[in-house]
C-alpha cells in the first residue's frame, strides 16, 4: 500500500477536488498506525470522536491564550489534570507554526469573529 491508493477524488460544486476515503479503509489505516490487529466499529468511532474533542479543546485553548483572554498559567490552574494545546507554550515560535491551522479550524466552524481576532494576534506575534 502506498498510502494514497485507497483515496478517492471527486470535484465539489465549486470545481475543487475533494479527497475521501471509506470508513473501512480508514479503520484499516488507523489499525496499521496503532499496530492493532483489529478495532471494532464502536471503539473506532469512540476513538475518533475523542480525538476530535481533544483537537477542539486544543484550538479553543490556543484561541483564548492568543487573544489574551487567559494565560497558560491560568489555564493550567483551572484544569485538574492537563490542558491541550496545538503548540508548545514554552517555545513561542511553535505558535507561529500553527496559527494558520487554528484560524482555518474556526473558519470551517464558521466562527469568523474568532478568525478576525486570531489574525490580529498573528500580526502582533510576527
C-alpha positions, 0 to 999 in steps of 0.5 A: 500500500502506498498510502494514497491508493485507497483515496478517492477524488471527486470535484465539489460544486465549486470545481475543487477536488475533494479527497475521501476515503471509506470508513473501512479503509480508514479503520484499516489505516488507523489499525496499521498506525496503532499496530492493532490487529483489529478495532471494532466499529464502536471503539473506532468511532469512540476513538475518533470522536475523542480525538476530535474533542481533544483537537477542539479543546486544543484550538479553543485553548490556543484561541483564548491564550492568543487573544489574551483572554487567559494565560497558560498559567491560568489555564493550567490552574483551572484544569485538574489534570492537563490542558491541550494545546496545538503548540508548545507554550514554552517555545513561542515560535511553535505558535507561529507554526500553527496559527494558520491551522487554528484560524482555518479550524474556526473558519470551517466552524464558521466562527469568523469573529474568532478568525478576525481576532486570531489574525490580529494576534498573528500580526502582533506575534510576527 
